[in-house]
Amino acid sequence: MANAVFTAAREGFLTGAVDLDTATVKAALVRGYTFNAAHVFVSDVTTASGVFNGVGVALANKTTTSGVFDADDVDITTTASAVNHGVLLYQSSAAAGGSDVAASAQRVIAWFDTGTGLPVQPGTGTTSIAWSSGADKILSITAA
């Protein structure tokens, strides 16, 4: 699989259901998951055998400039030593921000399992995720 944005996230960017700069956006290490573009919620990922390794970490200092989304790198505390983790990016709050909502309402945004250091092979402890410093940063919405 290659890195991808979920179809519902693309739609959410247009309808306002996904708000990258206002909502709480988190990154989590997930193992056992096979990307499915049709998934909408975190509960879809876990129902499809995706297992979170630790708790998702909120992205800090988010920016959305010229169609490019970026944030500070994150450190995720892992609870299991296991292989083949991808990084799930998801909106854990409502689009307007606030507290986390139920997993059945947390919207998936993107899946990363290809690139330097991916898939992740964490032990227990802290795993650092460094976002790309290239032009596309975390993700880019470009014109066709």
Sequence and secondary structure as in RCSB ss.txt:
>XXXX:A:sequence
MANAVFTAAREGFLTGAVDLDTATVKAALVRGYTFNAAHVFVSDVTTASGVFNGVGVALANKTTTSGVFDADDVD
ITTTASAVNHGVLLYQSSAAAGGSDVAASAQRVIAWFDTGTGLPVQPGTGTTSIAWSSGADKILSITAA
>XXXX:A:secstr
   EE HHHHHHHHHTS  TTTS EEEEEEES    TT  BHHHHHHTT EESS  EE  S EEETTEEE   EE
EEES   S EEEEEEE EETTEEEE  TTT EEEEEE SBTTBSB   SEEEEE    STT SEE    
